[in-house]
Amino acid sequence: MVSKIVMLVVAAALPGICRALPPPSPGKVAAANAQQRQLVVISDLHLGVGKRTESAWYPYEDFRWPKALNGFLTEIGKAGNQQVDLVIAGDFLELWQPPDQISCDGLANAKCSTKTMAAMTQHMVNAHGVELRALADFAEKGNNKLYIVPGNHDAALLVPEVWSILAKALRADKGRVALVSTGTYTTPDGSVVIEHGHQIGADVNAFSHWPQLIQHHGGKDYIDSPWGERFVQTLFNEKEKAYPIIDNLSPEAAGARLLMEDRGAWGSASDMARFVKFNLFDTTLAQKGQSLGRPGAAPPTCTKEQAKGLGYRFFTEALPAEDTIRKAVEANDPQAKQVQAELTVLAENLPDDELADICSKRTDNSTLGATAQHLFVRPENVMRKHLEKRSAEFPAMKVFIYAHTHQLEQPWKVGLSMTDNITVLNTGAFQRLIDMAGYDVRVKKMSLAKRSDGLSKISLESLAPCYSFVRVAAASDGTRRPATLIWKMDETQKPGREIEAGDISCQ
């Protein structure tokens, strides 16, 4: 919906970990060749605090769609002859938004103790018994399996006392459900690699020692809290009570950005500066490849000295001239001056990959000497760097699937130096989402006074009942064929159906 030290989580001791799943039993459907199995990947359900009363959801509960989930599980089970590996690629639980009666008051960068996080997880499990039973039932049919990959919102699942609560609800003791304790799932042949995606590049949600999470302080164990989590909790958690769809906008930063257009919603100058930088990075890598210029054109180049010389303008000039945030940051008032100072510090300390990425977004041809305006190429450097590392670990990798951004990506290719092209996909989110184009259409139709008014006037239930996923089928020659798809089903008794990604009915 937007780290730091010490103890190794002993994954081998966890119940139901990935490598602990037993091999299929001979003589049954389970004995089918592994190449005949279907792989299905969903992510970002964000099962949260549930209902406040019998009939009313907490405003910050996003997953209100148990019938859609159950219909989806039934359909993929049938389509895959109950030989399906279902991977939930992170942010299954929403552990960044505690219920009102539970609070975290620990360290600045590790607010929740493991004990508090366990209590929070128990609350989420109790609130979503219907969904968890449906997943457990799915895993026990035929030779289906369920794998849980931790993401940034539910990283605490890597802690044994937290995972054991969810494991019990999913009946993991029966050997059909597994926690992927490394944070990276791979198929048995190593051809498909899946992770949540918060550890890619310079993500503000990354954990410094992933998948190690624990800090010791004052005789207690605390769970790391990256800056992105603290920013979300500061901005979103309170605001979502009034603006229920703030984290259902795509890309994920869009809701926060709308609030940032209202100067009264700004937090500290430091957080605002980091958000401006975060906003520049928060587009999918595939979208960055939709070039406005000719294919193969050289991108603008920047040096660290140029970034330092421009200071805060290095970031603001990467935004359109009419952008409201750019205008606000460039204003001549004390609040804007503080943000400018913070951005200048960030510009002076940019690592090379971030420097190149932001440089590729700049459209000016004066201050940096770019050869022409709008000459963009796909800045694959961040993804390529990550995939080079993954390829060294998993040399048979042909398909890489991630999530995290809430933006569905059609398959695209990244070339590596030591191997063939890797096909990359993003699952989007198994949630009801709306992009900014769809949001603006609704705001116009509703004749709202301000653009940001849609955050409070557009209801979660009014969003299209469309839930994205990735299916990876195996061809007769053993190659993998990944595809991005949509499950469309409302919460009535009407049956759901599988449709193509990009279907106009999901806008």
C-alpha positions in Angstrom: 0.0 0.0 0.0 5.3 2.7 1.0 16.8 -2.2 8.9 19.1 -2.3 10.4 20.9 -4.9 12.4 21.6 -8.0 13.9 20.3 -11.5 14.6 19.9 -14.3 12.1 16.4 -15.8 11.9 16.9 -19.5 12.1 14.7 -20.5 9.2 15.3 -24.2 9.5 13.4 -24.2 12.7 10.2 -22.7 11.2 7.1 -24.9 10.7 6.3 -25.4 7.1 9.3 -23.7 5.5 9.8 -24.0 1.8 12.3 -26.8 1.6 10.5 -28.8 4.2 7.6 -29.7 1.8 7.6 -33.5 1.2 7.8 -34.9 -2.3 4.5 -35.9 -4.0 3.1 -39.2 -2.9 3.4 -41.9 -5.6 0.3 -43.4 -7.2 -1.9 -40.3 -7.1 -2.4 -37.2 -9.1 0.5 -35.9 -7.1 2.9 -38.2 -8.9 2.5 -36.2 -12.2 5.6 -34.9 -13.8 6.7 -31.6 -12.3 6.6 -30.0 -15.8 2.9 -30.6 -15.9 2.3 -28.4 -12.8 1.0 -24.9 -13.1 2.6 -22.0 -11.3 0.3 -19.2 -10.3 1.6 -16.0 -8.6 -0.5 -13.4 -6.7 0.7 -10.7 -4.3 -0.3 -7.7 -2.2 -3.6 -8.9 -0.7 -2.8 -6.8 2.4 -5.2 -8.8 4.7 -5.5 -6.3 7.6 -7.6 -5.3 10.6 -10.9 -6.6 9.3 -14.3 -5.3 10.4 -14.9 -2.7 13.1 -18.5 -4.0 13.6 -20.5 -6.9 12.2 -21.3 -4.8 9.1 -18.7 -2.1 8.9 -15.1 -2.5 7.8 -12.3 -0.5 9.4 -11.5 2.3 6.9 -8.0 1.0 6.5 -9.0 -2.6 5.7 -8.3 -3.0 2.0 -9.1 -6.7 1.5 -12.9 -7.0 1.5 -13.2 -9.6 -1.2 -13.4 -13.2 0.2 -15.8 -14.4 -2.5 -13.5 -13.2 -5.3 -10.6 -15.0 -3.7 -12.5 -18.2 -3.2 -13.7 -18.1 -6.8 -10.2 -17.5 -8.0 -8.8 -20.5 -6.0 -11.6 -22.7 -7.3 -10.9 -21.7 -10.9 -7.1 -22.1 -10.9 -7.4 -25.4 -9.1 -9.7 -26.8 -11.8 -7.6 -25.2 -14.6 -4.5 -26.8 -13.2 -6.0 -30.2 -12.5 -5.3 -29.6 -8.8 -1.6 -29.6 -9.5 -0.9 -26.0 -8.8 1.9 -24.2 -7.0 0.3 -21.0 -5.8 2.9 -18.4 -4.6 1.8 -15.4 -2.7 4.7 -13.0 -3.5 4.7 -10.8 -0.5 2.4 -8.4 1.5 -0.1 -11.2 2.2 -0.8 -9.6 5.6 -1.0 -5.8 6.3 1.3 -5.6 9.4 2.0 -1.9 9.0 -1.5 -0.8 10.1 -2.2 -2.1 13.7 -5.7 -2.2 15.1 -6.6 0.6 17.5 -6.0 -1.4 20.6 -2.4 -2.4 19.6 0.4 0.1 19.3 4.2 -0.1 18.6 6.4 2.1 20.8 9.9 0.8 20.3 12.9 2.2 18.6 12.9 4.9 16.0 13.9 2.4 13.3 12.4 -0.7 14.9 9.1 0.3 16.5 7.4 -3.1 17.0 8.6 -5.8 19.4 8.2 -9.4 18.2 5.7 -9.9 20.9 3.6 -7.0 19.7 3.9 -8.1 16.1 2.7 -11.6 17.1 -0.4 -10.0 18.7 -1.1 -8.0 15.6 -0.7 -11.1 13.4 -3.2 -13.0 15.6 -5.7 -10.1 15.1 -5.3 -10.2 11.3 -5.7 -14.0 11.4 -8.9 -13.8 13.4 -10.2 -11.0 11.1 -9.7 -13.1 8.0 -10.6 -16.6 8.9 -12.8 -17.1 5.8 -9.9 -16.2 3.4 -7.3 -18.3 5.3 -9.6 -21.3 5.4 -10.2 -21.0 1.6 -6.4 -21.0 1.1 -5.8 -24.0 3.4 -8.6 -25.9 1.6 -7.1 -25.1 -1.8 -3.7 -26.4 -0.6 -5.2 -29.7 0.5 -6.9 -30.5 -2.8 -5.2 -32.9 -5.2 -1.5 -32.0 -5.2 -1.8 -28.2 -4.8 0.8 -26.4 -2.8 0.9 -22.9 -1.3 4.1 -20.9 -0.7 4.2 -17.6 1.3 7.0 -15.2 0.3 7.4 -12.4 2.9 7.2 -8.8 1.7 8.0 -5.5 3.3 4.5 -5.2 4.9 4.6 -8.7 6.4 8.4 -9.2 6.8 7.7 -10.2 10.4 6.5 -13.6 9.1 10.2 -14.4 9.1 10.1 -14.4 12.9 9.2 -17.9 14.2 6.6 -16.8 16.8 4.9 -14.7 14.2 4.9 -17.3 11.4 3.6 -20.0 13.7 0.3 -18.0 14.1 -0.3 -17.8 10.4 1.0 -21.4 9.8 -1.6 -22.7 12.3 -4.4 -20.9 10.5 -3.3 -22.3 7.1 -2.8 -25.8 8.5 0.8 -25.8 7.4 1.5 -28.8 9.6 -0.1 -31.0 6.9 2.9 -30.3 4.7 1.1 -28.4 1.9 1.9 -24.8 3.0 5.4 -23.3 3.2 7.0 -20.1 4.2 9.8 -19.1 1.8 12.2 -18.1 4.5 15.0 -16.8 2.2 12.6 -14.3 0.7 13.2 -15.8 -2.8 11.1 -18.7 -4.3 12.5 -20.8 -7.1 10.9 -23.6 -9.1 12.6 -27.0 -8.7 14.4 -26.6 -12.0 15.5 -23.0 -11.1 14.0 -21.5 -14.2 11.6 -19.2 -12.4 12.6 -16.9 -9.6 10.0 -15.0 -7.5 10.4 -12.4 -4.8 8.4 -9.5 -3.5 10.7 -6.7 -4.9 11.3 -4.3 -2.1 15.0 -5.3 -2.1 15.5 -4.2 -5.7 17.7 -1.1 -6.1 17.5 1.8 -3.7 14.0 1.1 -2.5 12.9 3.1 0.5 11.3 -0.1 1.9 14.4 -2.2 1.7 15.8 -3.9 4.9 19.5 -3.4 5.4 20.2 -7.0 6.4 17.3 -8.9 4.6 16.1 -11.5 5.5 17.5 -10.8 9.0 15.2 -8.5 10.9 15.8 -8.5 14.6 17.3 -5.8 16.8 17.9 -6.3 20.5 17.2 -3.5 22.9 16.5 -3.3 26.6 16.0 -7.1 26.8 13.5 -7.2 24.0 13.6 -8.2 20.4 12.4 -5.6 17.9 11.7 -5.9 14.1 13.5 -3.6 11.7 11.5 -0.7 10.3 12.7 0.8 7.0 12.1 4.5 6.3 9.2 3.6 3.9 7.3 1.9 6.7 7.7 4.9 9.0 6.6 7.3 6.3 3.5 5.2 5.5 2.6 4.9 9.1 3.0 8.6 9.6 1.1 9.7 6.5 -1.2 6.9 5.5 -2.4 5.3 8.8 -4.2 8.3 10.1 -5.2 9.7 6.7 -6.7 6.5 5.5 -9.5 6.9 8.1 -10.7 9.8 6.0 -9.3 8.7 2.7 -10.0 5.0 2.3 -8.6 4.6 -1.2 -5.3 6.5 -0.6 -3.3 3.2 -0.9 -5.5 1.8 -3.6 -4.1 4.1 -6.2 -1.6 2.9 -8.7 1.3 3.5 -8.6 1.6 3.1 -4.8 2.9 6.7 -4.3 0.0 8.3 -6.1 -2.3 8.6 -3.1 0.5 10.1 -1.0 1.3 12.4 -3.9 -2.3 13.7 -4.0 -2.1 14.6 -0.4 1.3 16.2 -0.9 -0.4 18.6 -3.5 -2.2 19.9 -0.4 0.6 21.8 1.4 -1.2 21.4 4.7 -0.6 17.6 4.5 3.2 18.0 4.5 5.1 16.3 7.3 8.7 17.2 8.2 11.0 18.7 5.6 13.1 15.6 5.7 10.2 13.3 5.0 8.9 15.6 2.2 12.3 15.6 0.6 12.6 11.9 0.7 9.1 11.6 -0.7 10.0 13.8 -3.7 12.9 11.4 -4.4 10.7 8.3 -3.8 8.1 9.7 -6.2 10.6 9.8 -9.0 11.5 6.2 -8.5 8.0 4.9 -8.0 7.2 3.8 -11.5 7.5 0.3 -12.8 10.6 -0.6 -14.8 8.5 -1.6 -17.7 6.8 1.8 -17.8 10.2 3.5 -17.8 10.8 1.6 -21.1 7.9 3.2 -22.9 10.2 5.7 -24.5 9.1 9.1 -25.8 12.0 9.2 -28.2 13.5 7.0 -30.9 14.6 3.5 -29.9 18.2 3.3 -28.9 18.7 7.0 -28.4 21.4 7.7 -25.8 20.0 9.0 -22.5 21.2 12.2 -20.9 24.3 11.7 -18.8 25.0 13.3 -15.5 28.0 13.6 -13.2 28.0 13.7 -9.5 29.4 17.2 -9.7 26.5 18.4 -11.8 24.0 16.9 -9.4 25.7 18.6 -6.5 25.8 21.9 -8.4 22.1 21.8 -9.1 21.1 20.7 -5.6 17.4 20.4 -5.1 16.8 21.3 -8.8 18.3 18.0 -9.8 15.1 16.4 -8.5 12.5 19.1 -9.2 13.6 19.5 -12.8 12.9 15.9 -13.4 9.2 16.8 -12.8 7.0 18.6 -15.4 7.1 22.4 -15.1 3.4 22.4 -14.2 3.7 19.7 -11.6 2.1 20.9 -8.3 4.8 19.3 -6.1 7.6 20.9 -8.2 5.9 24.3 -7.8 5.4 23.8 -4.1 9.1 22.8 -3.5 10.4 25.6 -5.6 8.3 28.2 -3.8 10.0 31.1 -1.9 8.7 30.4 1.6 10.3 28.9 4.8 8.6 25.5 4.4 9.8 25.1 0.8 13.3 26.4 1.7 13.6 23.6 4.3 12.6 21.0 1.8 15.1 22.5 -0.8 17.9 22.2 1.8 17.1 18.5 2.5 16.9 17.7 -1.2 20.3 19.4 -1.8 21.8 17.1 0.8 20.3 14.1 -1.0 21.6 15.3 -4.4 25.1 15.5 -2.9 25.1 11.9 -1.8 23.4 10.0 -4.7 24.8 6.6 -5.5 25.7 5.9 -9.2 22.5 3.9 -10.0 20.2 6.5 -8.6 22.1 9.3 -10.3 21.7 7.6 -13.7 18.0 6.7 -13.1 17.0 10.3 -12.2 19.2 11.7 -14.9 17.2 9.6 -17.5 14.0 11.4 -16.4 15.3 14.9 -16.9 14.0 16.6 -20.0 15.9 19.9 -19.9 18.7 20.4 -22.4 20.4 23.4 -20.9 21.8 22.7 -17.4 23.0 19.2 -18.2 23.7 19.5 -21.9 21.4 16.7 -23.1 21.5 16.4 -26.9 17.7 16.6 -27.3 14.6 16.8 -25.2 12.6 13.6 -24.3 15.3 11.2 -25.4 14.7 8.3 -23.1 15.7 4.7 -23.2 14.6 2.0 -20.8 16.8 2.5 -17.8 17.3 -1.2 -17.2 20.4 -0.7 -15.1 18.6 -1.1 -11.7 16.8 -4.3 -12.7 19.8 -5.7 -14.6 22.1 -5.2 -11.6 19.6 -7.1 -9.5 19.1 -9.9 -12.0 22.9 -10.3 -12.4 23.0 -11.1 -8.7 20.0 -13.4 -8.9 21.5 -15.1 -11.9 24.7 -15.9 -10.0 22.6 -17.6 -7.4 20.2 -19.3 -9.8 22.0 -19.8 -13.1 19.1 -21.6 -14.7 16.8 -18.5 -14.2 14.8 -17.7 -17.3 11.8 -15.9 -15.7 11.8 -13.3 -12.9 8.6 -12.3 -11.2 8.2 -9.6 -8.6 5.4 -7.5 -7.1 5.6 -4.6 -4.6 4.7 -1.7 -6.9 1.0 -2.7 -7.3 1.4 -2.2 -11.1 0.8 -5.1 -13.4 3.6 -5.6 -16.0 3.3 -7.5 -19.2 6.4 -9.7 -19.9 9.5 -7.7 -20.9 13.1 -8.7 -21.5 16.3 -7.8 -19.7 19.6 -8.9 -21.2 22.3 -10.1 -18.9 26.0 -10.3 -19.7 26.5 -14.0 -18.9 23.1 -15.5 -20.0 20.2 -15.2 -22.3 17.5 -12.5 -21.9 15.4 -12.8 -18.7 11.7 -12.4 -19.0 10.5 -10.0 -16.3 6.9 -9.7 -15.0 5.1 -7.9 -12.2 2.0 -9.4 -10.6 0.3 -6.2 -9.8 -1.8 -6.6 -6.7 -4.7 -9.0 -5.9 -6.7 -6.0 -4.9 -9.1 -3.4 -6.2 -7.0 -0.6 -7.6 -7.4 2.5 -9.7 -4.8 4.3 -11.8 -4.5 8.1 -12.0 -6.2 8.3 -15.4 -9.2 6.4 -14.0 -9.2 8.5 -10.8 -9.2 11.7 -12.8 -12.2 10.5 -14.9 -14.1 9.8 -11.7 -13.3 13.1 -10.2 -14.5 14.9 -13.3 -17.7 12.9 -13.4 -18.4 13.6 -9.8 -17.8 17.4 -10.3 -15.5 17.5 -7.3 -14.1 20.9 -6.3 -10.5 19.6 -5.8 -8.6 16.8 -7.4 -7.7 15.4 -4.0 -11.4 15.3 -2.9 -11.7 12.0 -4.7 -9.7 10.4 -2.0 -12.6 10.8 0.4 -15.5 10.6 -2.1 -14.6 7.5 -4.2 -15.4 4.3 -2.3 -13.3 1.2 -2.2 -16.3 -0.9 -3.2 -16.9 1.2 -6.3 -13.5 0.3 -7.8 -13.5 -2.4 -10.5 -13.6 -6.0 -9.1 -10.4 -6.9 -10.9 -7.5 -8.8 -9.4 -4.3 -9.4 -11.3 -2.0 -12.4 -11.3 0.7 -14.2 -13.2 0.4 -17.7 -14.6 3.4 -19.7 -15.7 2.5 -22.7 -17.8 5.0 -25.3 -19.1 5.3 -26.0 -22.8 5.8 -29.5 -24.2 9.5 -28.7 -24.6 9.8 -27.8 -20.9 10.1 -24.1 -21.5 8.1 -21.7 -19.3 5.4 -19.5 -20.7 4.5 -16.7 -18.3 1.4 -14.4 -18.8 -0.2 -11.6 -16.8 -4.0 -12.0 -16.4 -6.9 -10.6 -14.5 -9.5 -12.4 -12.3 -12.8 -10.4 -12.4 -15.4 -11.2 -9.9 -17.6 -9.1 -7.7 -18.9 -10.1 -4.2 -22.3 -11.2 -5.4 -23.1 -14.8 -6.3 -22.3 -14.2 -10.0 -19.4 -16.4 -11.2 -16.1 -14.8 -11.9 -14.1 -15.0 -15.1 -10.5 -14.8 -16.3 -9.8 -11.9 -18.7 -6.9 -10.3 -20.4 -4.7 -7.8 -18.7 -5.7 -4.3 -19.8 -9.3 -5.1 -20.3 -11.3 -1.8 -20.5 -13.9 -3.1 -18.0 -11.2 -2.9 -15.2 -10.6 0.8 -15.6 
